[in-house]
Amino acid sequence: MLIEPYADRLGGHHQRTLVALAQARPGSLVIAPQGTARETVTALREAGARLVTAVAGHPAAVLLVLGRLAAGLSAAEQRILCSRRWPRLLRRLPHQVTLIARCLTEASALRTARRLGPGTQAVVILSASEALHGAAAILGGQPHLRFVHEAVTTEDTVVRLLGWLARRGERRVLAVYPTRAVGDQFAAAFPRLPAVVRAFSVDDGRRLTDAERDGGRTAFDMPADTAACLVGGWWRYKDIDVTDAALSHKEPLHLVVAGPPRQSPRVHQAGHGRQAPQGPIEPQHVSFSYLPS
């Protein structure tokens, strides 16, 4: 069973990875609690997957309603508390409510998975929340594998207390982290959470054509012998160490960054209380282009 809470988002890896995994394992049950785009529905059906966008059972329905209420509350709080004149603790409050909303949504999907596929060998949340791992397992009543890509925000006192109360549920979870740096970060925050570090990517077969490569080089004024690298968001909670390591080679490289420029105040002042990175090195063989968000 594949659970993708963000299948309704049109950007990023969520839908592309979901379809590719469903194609690799025909007959998979795919649960998208927030729905998904029409083209993704078509691709999943062609892959032989069974798509579920509705909850199954009363407990799952209650959890989903609570999750949506929490998400709406978080959105309202973000609009009200967006000004920096508010104390930092209050400005972090919406992100704490978001963590609770994600947990409730995941638990609803896990309850649905348990109802529709009892005895399933593998239940996987493809884009799992960075907190309340044990609470999701307890509320969802289902052991599962969690792909945790990054830590967008961290837990404050109340959410940390909820996680501590549900810590026994962490034994029913295996977290998968994409890099060692992300793994070390979560190991410090969740020392009892079973976890592995596995670099992973999904090839959906949609390779660039030579004409598209030439057009991209022309658009960004890149020399023909220069490699191109696309970073899909230069936010301060990203694993900047990985980018640093990638820039350490000596071949000409052109880096395309989507989002605000690295030195923008939005990058270094916005966020959720985490320390802002200084940004990767800028060796002479690296040139940059920025795509505004």
C-alpha positions as CSV (number, residue, x, y, z in Angstrom):
1,M,0.0,0.0,0.0
2,L,1.3,3.4,-0.9
3,I,0.1,6.5,1.0
4,E,0.8,10.0,-0.4
5,P,-0.7,12.8,1.6
6,Y,0.5,15.4,-0.9
7,A,-0.8,13.7,-4.1
8,D,-3.0,16.8,-4.6
9,R,0.0,19.1,-5.0
10,L,0.9,19.9,-8.6
11,G,4.6,20.6,-8.0
12,G,7.5,18.5,-6.6
13,H,8.1,14.8,-6.7
14,H,5.0,13.5,-5.0
15,Q,2.8,12.5,-8.0
16,R,5.7,11.5,-10.3
17,T,7.1,9.2,-7.7
18,L,3.7,7.8,-6.8
19,V,3.0,6.8,-10.4
20,A,6.5,5.3,-10.9
21,L,6.2,3.1,-7.9
22,A,2.7,2.0,-8.8
23,Q,4.0,1.1,-12.3
24,A,6.8,-0.9,-10.6
25,R,4.3,-2.9,-8.5
26,P,1.1,-3.4,-10.4
27,G,-1.9,-4.0,-8.2
28,S,-0.8,-1.6,-5.5
29,L,-3.4,0.1,-3.4
30,V,-2.8,3.9,-3.5
31,I,-4.3,6.1,-0.8
32,A,-4.4,9.8,-1.4
33,P,-6.4,11.3,1.4
34,Q,-6.4,14.8,-0.1
35,G,-7.2,13.6,-3.6
36,T,-5.0,13.9,-6.7
37,A,-4.8,15.5,-10.1
38,R,-6.7,14.1,-13.0
39,E,-3.7,13.1,-15.0
40,T,-2.3,11.2,-12.0
41,V,-5.6,9.3,-11.7
42,T,-5.3,8.3,-15.4
43,A,-1.6,7.2,-15.0
44,L,-2.4,5.2,-11.8
45,R,-5.3,3.4,-13.6
46,E,-3.0,2.6,-16.5
47,A,-0.5,1.1,-14.0
48,G,-3.1,-1.2,-12.6
49,A,-3.2,0.5,-9.2
50,R,-6.4,0.9,-7.1
51,L,-6.8,4.5,-6.1
52,V,-8.6,5.4,-2.9
53,T,-9.3,9.1,-2.1
54,A,-12.1,8.5,0.5
55,V,-11.7,7.2,4.0
56,A,-12.9,3.8,5.0
57,G,-14.5,3.4,8.5
58,H,-15.7,5.8,11.2
59,P,-12.3,6.2,13.0
60,A,-10.6,7.2,9.7
61,A,-13.3,9.7,8.9
62,V,-13.1,11.3,12.4
63,L,-9.3,11.6,12.1
64,L,-9.5,13.2,8.7
65,V,-12.0,15.7,9.8
66,L,-9.9,16.6,12.8
67,G,-6.8,16.9,10.5
68,R,-8.6,19.2,8.1
69,L,-9.8,21.4,11.0
70,A,-6.3,21.6,12.3
71,A,-4.9,22.5,8.9
72,G,-7.5,25.3,8.5
73,L,-6.6,26.6,12.0
74,S,-3.0,26.6,11.0
75,A,-3.7,28.5,7.8
76,A,-5.7,31.2,9.7
77,E,-2.9,31.5,12.3
78,Q,-0.3,32.0,9.6
79,R,-2.2,34.9,8.2
80,I,-2.7,36.5,11.6
81,L,0.7,35.9,13.0
82,C,2.8,36.5,9.9
83,S,4.2,39.9,11.1
84,R,7.5,39.8,12.8
85,R,6.2,42.1,15.5
86,W,4.7,39.0,17.1
87,P,6.9,37.1,19.6
88,R,8.8,34.2,18.1
89,L,6.8,31.6,20.1
90,L,3.5,32.8,18.7
91,R,4.9,32.9,15.1
92,R,5.9,29.3,15.5
93,L,2.5,28.2,16.7
94,P,0.9,27.7,13.2
95,H,3.7,25.3,12.3
96,Q,3.1,23.3,15.5
97,V,-0.6,23.0,14.5
98,T,0.5,21.9,11.0
99,L,2.5,19.0,12.5
100,I,-0.6,17.9,14.4
101,A,-2.7,18.2,11.2
102,R,-0.2,16.1,9.2
103,C,-0.2,13.4,12.0
104,L,-4.0,13.2,12.0
105,T,-4.2,13.0,8.2
106,E,-1.6,10.2,8.1
107,A,-3.4,8.3,10.9
108,S,-6.6,8.6,8.9
109,A,-4.9,7.1,5.8
110,L,-3.3,4.3,7.9
111,R,-6.8,3.5,9.4
112,T,-8.1,3.3,5.8
113,A,-5.2,1.0,4.8
114,R,-5.9,-1.2,7.7
115,R,-9.6,-1.4,6.9
116,L,-9.2,-2.1,3.1
117,G,-6.1,-4.3,3.2
118,P,-5.8,-6.3,6.5
119,G,-2.7,-8.3,6.6
120,T,-0.9,-6.3,3.9
121,Q,2.8,-6.9,4.2
122,A,4.0,-3.3,3.5
123,V,2.3,0.0,4.1
124,V,4.4,3.0,3.1
125,I,3.9,6.7,3.6
126,L,5.9,8.3,0.8
127,S,6.0,11.8,2.1
128,A,5.8,11.5,5.9
129,S,5.7,14.3,8.4
130,E,8.9,15.1,10.3
131,A,7.3,14.7,13.7
132,L,4.8,12.6,15.8
133,H,5.9,9.3,14.2
134,G,4.7,7.2,17.1
135,A,1.4,9.1,17.4
136,A,0.6,8.4,13.7
137,A,1.3,4.7,14.2
138,I,-0.9,4.5,17.4
139,L,-3.8,6.5,16.0
140,G,-3.6,4.7,12.7
141,G,-3.3,1.3,14.3
142,Q,-0.9,0.2,11.6
143,P,2.9,-0.5,11.4
144,H,4.4,1.3,8.5
145,L,7.4,2.6,6.7
146,R,7.9,6.3,6.6
147,F,9.9,8.3,4.0
148,V,11.0,11.5,5.8
149,H,12.6,13.8,3.3
150,E,13.5,16.8,5.4
151,A,12.7,18.7,8.6
152,V,10.6,21.7,7.6
153,T,10.0,22.7,11.2
154,T,10.8,21.4,14.6
155,E,8.7,20.5,17.7
156,D,8.0,23.0,20.4
157,T,7.0,22.0,24.0
158,V,3.4,20.9,23.4
159,V,4.1,18.8,20.2
160,R,7.2,17.4,21.9
161,L,5.1,16.3,24.8
162,L,2.6,14.6,22.5
163,G,5.4,12.8,20.8
164,W,6.8,11.7,24.2
165,L,3.4,10.3,25.3
166,A,3.1,8.3,22.1
167,R,6.8,7.2,22.0
168,R,5.8,3.5,22.3
169,G,4.3,3.8,18.9
170,E,7.7,4.4,17.4
171,R,8.5,0.7,17.7
172,R,5.9,0.1,14.9
173,V,7.6,2.5,12.5
174,L,10.7,2.4,10.3
175,A,11.8,5.8,9.0
176,V,13.9,6.2,5.8
177,Y,16.1,9.3,5.4
178,P,17.6,10.3,2.1
179,T,21.0,11.5,3.4
180,R,23.3,10.9,6.4
181,A,22.9,14.6,7.4
182,V,19.1,14.3,7.5
183,G,19.5,11.0,9.4
184,D,21.8,12.5,12.0
185,Q,19.4,15.4,12.5
186,F,16.5,13.1,13.2
187,A,18.5,10.7,15.3
188,A,19.3,13.6,17.7
189,A,15.6,14.4,17.9
190,F,14.2,10.9,17.9
191,P,16.9,8.6,19.3
192,R,14.5,5.6,19.8
193,L,12.9,5.8,16.3
194,P,14.0,2.8,14.1
195,A,15.6,4.3,11.0
196,V,17.8,3.7,8.0
197,V,19.6,6.1,5.6
198,R,19.0,5.2,1.9
199,A,19.6,7.5,-0.9
200,F,16.8,7.0,-3.4
201,S,15.4,8.4,-6.6
202,V,12.7,7.2,-9.1
203,D,13.3,7.3,-12.8
204,D,10.0,7.9,-14.5
205,G,11.5,7.5,-18.0
206,R,10.9,11.1,-19.0
207,R,14.4,11.9,-20.2
208,L,15.3,15.3,-21.8
209,T,15.7,15.4,-25.5
210,D,18.7,16.9,-27.2
211,A,16.5,19.8,-28.4
212,E,15.4,20.5,-24.8
213,R,19.0,20.4,-23.5
214,D,20.1,22.8,-26.2
215,G,17.2,25.1,-25.5
216,G,18.0,25.1,-21.8
217,R,21.6,26.0,-22.4
218,T,20.6,28.8,-24.7
219,A,18.0,30.2,-22.2
220,F,20.6,30.3,-19.3
221,D,23.6,31.2,-21.5
222,M,25.5,28.1,-20.5
223,P,28.6,26.9,-22.4
224,A,28.3,23.5,-24.2
225,D,30.8,21.8,-21.9
226,T,29.1,22.9,-18.7
227,A,27.1,20.5,-16.6
228,A,23.7,21.7,-15.3
229,C,22.2,21.1,-11.9
230,L,18.7,22.0,-10.7
231,V,18.0,22.6,-7.1
232,G,14.3,22.6,-6.5
233,G,14.2,25.1,-3.6
234,W,16.9,26.9,-1.6
235,W,15.2,26.8,1.7
236,R,17.2,26.9,4.9
237,Y,15.9,23.6,6.2
238,K,17.4,21.8,3.1
239,D,20.4,19.6,3.4
240,I,22.9,22.2,2.3
241,D,25.9,19.8,3.0
242,V,24.9,17.6,0.1
243,T,25.0,20.6,-2.2
244,D,28.3,21.6,-0.8
245,A,29.7,18.1,-1.6
246,A,28.2,18.2,-5.1
247,L,30.0,21.5,-5.8
248,S,33.4,20.2,-4.7
249,H,34.3,18.7,-8.1
250,K,36.5,20.7,-10.6
251,E,34.4,20.5,-13.8
252,P,32.4,23.6,-14.9
253,L,29.0,23.6,-13.4
254,H,25.9,25.8,-13.8
255,L,23.6,25.7,-10.8
256,V,19.9,26.6,-11.4
257,V,18.2,27.5,-8.1
258,A,14.4,27.7,-8.0
259,G,13.1,30.0,-5.3
260,P,14.3,33.2,-3.6
261,P,18.0,34.1,-4.1
262,R,20.3,32.6,-1.4
263,Q,21.1,36.0,0.1
264,S,17.5,37.2,0.1
265,P,16.2,38.3,3.6
266,R,13.3,35.8,3.0
267,V,15.7,32.9,3.1
268,H,17.6,34.0,6.2
269,Q,14.7,35.6,8.2
270,A,11.7,33.5,7.4
271,G,11.3,30.0,8.6
272,H,10.4,28.1,11.7
273,G,13.1,28.8,14.3
274,R,15.9,26.7,12.7
275,Q,19.4,28.2,12.3
276,A,19.9,29.6,8.8
277,P,22.8,28.1,6.8
278,Q,25.4,30.3,5.3
279,G,24.8,28.7,2.0
280,P,27.3,26.6,0.0
281,I,30.6,27.6,-1.3
282,E,30.9,29.5,-4.5
283,P,34.0,28.1,-6.3
284,Q,35.1,29.7,-9.5
285,H,33.9,26.9,-11.7
286,V,30.3,27.3,-10.6
287,S,27.9,29.8,-12.1
288,F,24.3,30.5,-10.9
289,S,20.9,31.3,-12.3
290,Y,17.8,32.0,-10.2
291,L,14.2,31.1,-11.0
292,P,11.9,33.3,-8.8
293,S,9.3,31.4,-6.8
